[in-house]
Amino acid sequence: MCGIVGYVGNRNSQNILIEGLKKLEYRGYDSAGVAVYTSEGLQVKKSKGRLANLESKLGETPLNGTIGIGHTRWATHGKPSDVNSHPHTDNSLKFSVVHNGIIENYMVLKEELAAQGHVFVSETDTEVISHLIASLYEGDIVKAVQKAVSRMKGAYALGVLTEHEPDKLVAVRLSSPLIIGVGEGENFIGSDIPAILEYTRNVYILNDGEMAVLTRDGVELMTIEGNFISRELFHVDWDIVTAEKAGYDHFMLKEIHEQPKAYRDTMGSRLDPSGKKVVLNEVGMTPQQIKAIRHVHIVACGTAYHAGLVGKSVIEKLARIPVETDVASEYRYRAPIITPETLVIVVSQSGETADTLAALREAKRCGARVLAITNVVGSSVAREADDVITTWAGPEIAVASTKAYTSQLIAFYLLGLYLAQTLGSQDDAYIAEVIAELKELPEKVERILAQSEAIKNVAEQIATHDNLFFIGRGLDYAVALEGSLKLKEISYIHSEAYAAGELKHGTLALIEEGIPVIALATQEDLFEKTVSNIKEVTARGAHVFGIHSEGHYELAKAVDEVFAIPATLPLLTPALSVVPLQLLSYYASLARGNDVDKPRNLAKSVTVE
Ligand code: F6R
């Protein structure tokens, strides 16, 4: 996720900006840049890659000045490159902007500004903001920014600097975090507290729809409509590591809690305001090409493979096209039958997994069209695929994938609906119903997260065991596989996920007195059958923790402990039922004293075969 730093004071701003950006590196980024007001006017330096690249450019020709803005970019609109890096300027080079978030109506604004003669050099949505502010400027930067934001739709945190008023730094927040650091004769902006913690512990936290005007001598807070606000300063008493985790004990817990936002961002402008259809502009297949698809292969590794198992059910149910899901390391060596009528979907959070990339290349070699679902714009997978659906989960730092997995599920729901509406395989009313239910998922995840304490109690019990089982049928089985993987990787407890109906064909022999079994029973049409399978294990002494959808409270009679997830369409339950399993693994790992964010033997990005 992008990082913003801004400074106005009496010190050399370049150094403060770079040091601040270093403190935001943990958020993930692919390029960086700074703009400083110098004796020669506003000057910008930016560079693709690590901050060291930018530092070496600044080492050759430093920018001397006491007011500036800096940014680390995590690509959204446009690949990582020098030109797409922030800060962005207008054509006069007198206005400079750094931005976190997404401007949803940037194409409309861009066309309007281009018609007025503005020339754009980057592929970003941010560049539009600098041009818009420049076009609205009439001698007052604060008013120009206010007018500009009234035209912008989306989510943003902004830092704005103009050569016309070189002692002012303007900051705005709408749905993207931004804080103001207050010092002695110097003031700061930061997208996160670590960026400024070295210089001051006194901050104002901007709320949505608020802005700040910073000079050397003070900070004025106001709404974006221009009404002044008075606010108490907040004194930060955490250390830098705690600040990076935004108060959570671990990145994994932070990322689990970021899921409602990741769902909203991934759906974002892809849901038509009518609520009746999905808009996937990034999928370049024509309706004829979609109609020509005879089979779909979903290929991925680990957690992304588990998302692909859900994706199989979603596409088969919605689009009525046969789907196979395969692990990437097997796929390419089993001579899969790939034809030009095969759509191959590769799923990869990092977009750099060697096995997935090799499968992608094999699919392309055989003439298939490849669609990627990835979380990293400009990654190898994103660059090599024909179409890309980006999941807007933001960078995932913890090795155990949580918000990336659930965002992949959202991407599959969107894709399934898109295929269905193009193929006419579902009626409009059903598509509208699924869309309406999708929109409710973020709030339902919040309700699950509010009950974390109940899951923690169960986790502390299972942490004392060395073996356990996850069981479920249909989509519950796909989620059971993911729950089991999560538990293994961070708690080091051995677990197996089984299709509940398959237990009696062998695995039942392992069920003995007291063994924990996590049973998912959220699928309406399979509920009774799952309860029968649960009875097979309780009869042999298993201690069963059941997960059901609200309404099916009778499960309590068949198991030892229950947890209810909010009701939704059966097809959408994986996006809810996995959340208690993520929490279960987290708390079990914690109870065992493990390094939750960095489990043994594992790496975040697996770039070897
Ligand atoms: C588990 C996990 C891994 C990854 C797998 C694929 O929590 O994160 O199983 O899902 O290594 O990684 P990506 O999605 O980056 O291709």
Residues whose N, C-alpha, C, O or C-beta is under 5 A from the ligand:
A	BS01	F6R	C301 G302 T303 A304 V347 S348 Q349 S350 G351 T353 V399 A400 S401 K604 V606
